[in-house]
């Protein structure tokens, strides 16, 4: 079931919402169970066959976590530690079987020219997220941070429908106190109003912006996969359109998840914080898929030694973490290269910081920050090409076009205006077939859409900042600030959401109506496939 579907908005959500708060008047445990069963139903709509797999994973990890917690205090023979290792291994084996077995078979066949047959597997939706959430729970149970003996609460913690399909990765300490709070099971009109506003803003990002940008990105990458020699403008149109499509798709989903959860008085952790405003790659990863970044840092990078064993080991750990993070996103070598590129970026960033510290260099002024932000954005766009391309060959087609190796095609009306200069242009691979002659993408409309997207990304506050006074995320109630200081200027004040604002009601009503009109072409969120 999609958040951006009629059945979810007008059938599933009202039933689950009304049922939870009606039961909450009589029994908090029954209300939590209702929400847990509703979450399983939400998952079953995709493919009922994998509900048993999800339940088996929940039961196994609940039992393993209980065992680890009970034996932790008086563990003299390493029983708790060995149980932790065994449980984590079981989770990774399950994830590896479904997500990576065919990838490894294909890789072996390519390297050794063998003919091994892969299994006919369907990737269970959200398996990466519910697996990582439970691995974090197991580690926290071993550390004494998580102690959960209520199976209903644990079931809800893992299967909670706003996060189940595409994140964020949840932690026990974030969610359990909220699920056990009696106030959670009483309707809070302020939370309902704020939650609906956030949901509509997220829905409009997905339906009105991301899906439109997909119409410009997909033809370019499809042409690249067929070996077409893309020219400069259309290669950049494809790369930038996908860069923004992924941004608004993921940002829209994250907002919708936060808004839906707030309807139920539960605050989700912030997972997306204007990453394209980052002034360096370290800052980017503090803003993009924040819960996954924190998971990889806390449970992989630090476990490998972090920066405690010297600079050389630190860089090795950074690269290993990013390579595995790339592989987590998809079972393909292009994802590994994407992760490797970001590993290189992070190594350069840390090295530059060390160099500046030794030389006593400051951060520079506004112009330096602008240049840093532009360079960071450029590096991110280049890496996204590998993330989106279906092969290295396709990625090279896009990158070579972006570099101008295949020439530039100008609009036909410019031919007469260039006069005698036209004669020398063919030698420079400059023609006059239009800005997107190979893919057929409407170049002018694409440029307008991309310019609009960049303006929204760079000039406007994000949804969390618009509603910061209402504390919409777990980070707000935990006292964590945004990566970007929240502006108090005129634009921020004008865009701050207020439940009594007539203008906001009109704007949200228009956005909701426009979004509903396009739901018949509903598309999946990009992060569903990861």
N, C-alpha and C positions, 0 to 999 in steps of 0.2 A: 504494500500500500504506500502510495506517495503522499507526502504532506501537501503537495500541489495537485490535489485531485478532488473532484466533487465528492466522491464517496468518503474521503477522510474528513473533509471540512463539514459536510452536512449530515453525515451519518455516524461514523466512528467516533469523532471527537465529542459531539453532544452526548452520545450514549455513555461513554466512559466518564465524562465530566459529571453528568447528573448522577450516575450510579455511585461514583466515589463519594460525593458530598452527601447524598442521601444516606448511604451506609455509614458515613463518618459521624452522623448524628447518633448512631446506635452503638457502633463498634469500630474503633480505629483499626483493629487487626483485620476485620472483615473488609474495611475500605482499602487497606493496603493490599489484601489478597485480591480484591476486585481489580485494582490497578495493575497488579502483577499478571493476573489472568488476561486482562485487557491488552497488556503488552505482548503476551504470548500470542494472542489472537492477531495483533498487528503484524507480528512476525510470520504467523501461519498463512496470512493472505498471500505472501510472496511464494512460499513453497512449504506446504504442511509437512512434507517428509522430513525437513530438518528441525522441526520443533522437538522431536525426540532427541536429536543430537544436542540441541541447545540445553534441554532439560538434563540430559546425562552429564553434560559439562558442568552445569550448575550444581547438581547433586554431588558429583565427584569433588569439585573444588570446595564446596561447603564442608564436606566430610574431611578433606585434607586440611583445610584451614582450622577446623575444630581440633583435629588431632595434633596439629603443630602447636596450637595455643595451649592445649592441655599439658603437653609434654615439655613445653619450653622452660618452665621454671625449675623443674627437677631433672633436667636432661643431663645425664652423666656419660652416656655412651653415644651421643650424637644422634639420637633417634629423631629429634625434631629437625635437625639439619638435613639428615638423609631423607626424611619425608618431604622436606621442602624441595630438595633436588629432584626427587622422583616425581613429585607433582608437577613441577615446572617442566620437566622433561616430557611428561605425558601430554601437557598442553601444547608444547612446541612440536611434538611428533604429530599430534592431530592437525595442527595448523599447517605443518610442513607437508603432510600427506595430501590434503585437499588443495593447498595453494601452490606448492612447489614441486610435487613429484613429476608432473609432466614437463615442467621447465628443466629439471635436471636430466630427464630422459632425452629430451630434445637436444640439450647441450652436449650430452655424451655422444649422441648420434652425429652431431655436427663436427665434434672434435675427432672422433675415431672412425667416422664414416660407417657406423654400425646401423642396424635396422631394428633396434628395440622398440616395442610398441608401448605407448603410454596408456594409462587407464582412462576410461570415459568418465570423467569426474565433472560434477557441477559444483562450483565454489559456493558454499553456504554463505548467504548474505550476512555481513557484519561479523564474520568469524574472527577477523583480526581485532576488532574492537572488544568483543566480549571475552576473547582470550587474553588480551593485554590487561583488561580491567581485572580479571581474576588472577593473573600472575602478580599484579601489583598487590592484590589482597593477600595472596599467600606470603609474599615477602613482608608485608606489613604485619601479618599475623606472627611471623617468625621474629620480627623486631619488637613485638609487644604493642604495636600501634593499633592493630585491628583485633577486636575480640567480638565476634558476632555469633550468638547462639540461637538467634531467632531465624528459622529457615524462611519464613514469609518475607521478612525484611531483606534477607540476603537475595532471595529470588527477585524481589523488586529492584534491588540495587543493581543486579546484573542485567535484567531484561527491560528496565525502565524505557519505555518506547521512544521518548525524545532523543535518546542517545544510542539506541541499540543498533541502528543500521549504519550510521556514519560518524559516530563519536559525539561528544568528546570521550576520551579515556577517563573514567571516573575513579575516584579514590574513596575508600571506606570512610575516612574522617570527614569528607565533604558532604556525603549523602546521608549516612546513617542517623546523625543527630536530627536532620530535617524529617526523615521518615518516622522518627519516634516522637516528634514534637506534636502534641495535641492540636496546636494551632494550624498545623498543616491540613487537618481534616475539616476545617471550617472555611466557608467561602470568604475570601477577602476581596472586596470590590475594587480596591486600588490595584491589587495584583492582577485581577482579571482585566481591568482597563489597560494597564501597562503591558500585560502579556499579549493582549489582542493587538495593540499598537505595534509591538515588536514583531509579532507574527506577520502582520500585513506588510510591514516594511521589508521583512525578509522574503516574503512571497513575491513582492514586486521586484526585488533584486533578481530573483531567480527567473521569473516568468517574463518580465518586461525587458530586462537587460541581458542577463546571461544567455538565455535561449536565443535572443536576437543576435548576439555576438557569435554564437555557434554557427549561424548561417554564413558568416564571413570566414570563420576559421576552418570549418570542415572541408569546404571545397579546395582550399589551398593545400591542406595536408593530404587530402585524397589524391590531388594531382601529383604531389611529391611522391606518394607511394607507388604511383604508376610511372615514375621516372621522368616526368615533365621537367623541363628546364625553366624554373620560375625566375621571373625578372625581379628587379630590386623592390619596386613598390608592392607587388602582390605578395612577395615573401615576407615583407615587413607587416603588411596587412594581416596575413595569416598568423604570424608570431604574436603580434600585439593583440589581435582579436582573441586568440586563445588565452593569452596572459590575463586579459580582462574577463573573459568568460569564466575561467577557473576561479578568479578572484570573487566575482559576484555570485557564482554558483555556490562556492564554499561559504562565503560570507552570508549569503542568503539562507543556506541551510542552518548555519550556526545561529543566526538570529531567530529563525523559526523554532529551533530546538529550545533556545532560551525562553522565547515567548510562550511556547506551549507548556514548558515546565513551570513557568511563573503562574500560569492559570491554576496549577495544582499546588501553589504556594511553595514550590521547590525551586531553589536557585541553582542553576547549573554553573560549572566553572567556565570562565571565559576561554574561548578557543581560537579567537581571531581578533586581532587588535590593529587594524590599519597597517598591514605589513609592508605595503608599497610606499609608505612614508618613512621606512627605515633608512638610516643614513649609513649603515654598514651591514654586513651579512650576519654578524653576531646579533645585532638588533633585529634583523629580519626574522631569525629563528626564535626570538623572544616574542614575536608577534604572530607568526604563521603556525597553525596547528599546534597551539601552545601546550595542550595536554600531552600530545605525542612527543613533542620536544622535551618536556619535563620528564616523561617516562624514560626516554632514551638516555637522558642525562643522569637521572637518579638510579636507574636499574641496569644500565649498560656502561655508560661512560665512566661513572664513579666506580663501578664494579671492576672495570678494567684497570683502574688506578687513577683515572682523571689526570690532574696535573701534579700529582704528589710524587712522581718518580722522574722528574726532570722534563726539560722542554722537548727533547726528542721523543720520549715516550708519550708525552702529551699529544704531539702531532699524530703519532701512530694511533692513539686512542680516538682522537677526533675523526681520523679517516675511517677507522673500523666502524665507528658508530654511524657515520653518515652513509657508508656503503651498505650496512645492514638496514639503515633507515630507508635507503632507496629501494632495496629489495623488498622491504615491508610493503611499499606502495604498489608493487607489481612484480609478477614473476617474469621478468625479462631483463636482458642485458642493458637495454636503453635506460631502465630505471636505475640500474647499478651505476651507469655512467652519470646519470643525473645526481645521484647521491655522492659519487666521487667528485664531481665538479664542485658541489657545495662543500665537500671536505677540503678541497684545495682552496676554495674561497675562505673558509674559516681559518685554515692554516696561515694564509696570507694576511688575513685580518688580525689574528693574534700576533703574528710576527711584526706587522706594522705598528701595532700598539706598543710592543716591547721596544722597537726602534725609537718611537717618539718619546717614550719614557726615558730612555738612555740619553737622547739628544736634548731633552728638556723642551720639546715642542708642545705647544698648546693645541687646543681643538680647532682654532681658526674662527673666523667670523661667519656671517650669514652666507657669504658667497662660497666659502669652503664647505659648509654644510649642504648647500644646494648642489655643488659638484659631487660630493660624496653620495648624496641621495640619487643623483642621476647615474653615477657609476654603478651603484648597487642595483638599481632598477635594470640597467643594461645587462649586468651579469645574470640577474634572475631570469630575464627574458631569454637569454641564450640557453640557459639550463632547461627552461620549460620546453624548448624545441625537442630535446631528447626525451623529456617526460611524455610529450604528446605523440611523437613520431612512432610509427609501427616498426621501424627498423633503422639501423645506422645509415643505410643508403638514403632513406627518406629524410632523415635528419640532415644529412650532408646536402641534399638538394635544397632544403630550406635555408640552411646556413650559407651556402654558396650564393644563393639568390640574394640574401640579406647583405652579403659582402659586395654585391654588384658584379660578380663573376659572369653572370649571364646577361648583363646589360640592363638598360633602363628603357621603358616604353612610355613616351609622353602622350598626352592627349592630342588628337589630330589637329585641333584648332591652333596649336602652338607652331605647327610647321611653317605657315606663312609669316608668322611674326618673327621668326628667327633669321629670316633673310639669308644672306650668303653663308651664315654659320652652319646651315643645314648640310652643306657638302662634306664637312669634316666629321659629322656626327656618327655615320655608320662605322667608322674606324674605332669609335669609342663604345660601340655596341648600344647606341641610342637610336631607337626607332619611334614610330608615331602610331602605334596600334591601339593606344589607350593605356590606362594605368594598370589594368588587370586583364590582359588579352588572352592569357592561357586558361585561367580558372573561370573566367566569366563573371567574377564577383563584381558587383556594382561598386566601383572604387570610391566614388563621391559619397555615397550613402555609408560605406564602410568607414571612411575617414571621419565623417560626422559622428557615427556611433562610437568610434574609438576615442575621438576627442571628448565627447560627452562623458564616456566612461572614465577617462583620465581626470577630467575635471571633478567628477564625483569623488574619485579616489583621493585626489591630492588636495582639494579645496574645502571639502565638507567634513564636519565631524562625523564619526561613526555612530551607529545606533546606540551603542552602550553610552556614549558621551551625551547623546541627546536625552537619555533617560537616567543619567547618573544620579539625579536627586531621588529617584525611586529605588535605587540599589537593585538593579535587575539581575545581577550575577552573584555567584558565591564569592567571587573576588571582592565585591563591594562590601559584603557583610563581614568578610575576613580582614578588611582593611588594606587590601592590595590595590595599588594604584595602576592606572593605565601606563603602558610603555610611553605613550605620548602625553605630555601634560595637557589637561583638559582646558581648552581655551575659555576665557571669560569675556571675549570680545563681543561685538555686536552680532556677528553671524551666529555664534554659539547661543547667545541669548534668544535670538530670533527663532532658532531651530530647536530650542529646548522644548520637549514635549510636556504638555500640561493637560490633564484630563478634562479641564473646563474650557479648553481653547476651542472656539468655534472653527477657527481656521484649520487647526489640526484635524478636527472631525471631517471637514470638507475634503482636505487633502487625502486623508486615509480612506475616506469613502470612495473617492475617485480612483485611487490606486487599487483598492480592493475590487472595484467594479471592472477596471481594465484587466486586472489579473484573472478574474473569473471568466472574462470573455475569451481568454487565451488558454484556459485549462483543457480545452478539448485537444490541444496539441501538447499535453503534458509530457515532459521528458524526465528521465531519472537524473538524480544528482550525480555528478562526476565521481565523488568520493565513495559512492556505493560500490564501485568495482574494486576498491582497495581494501 
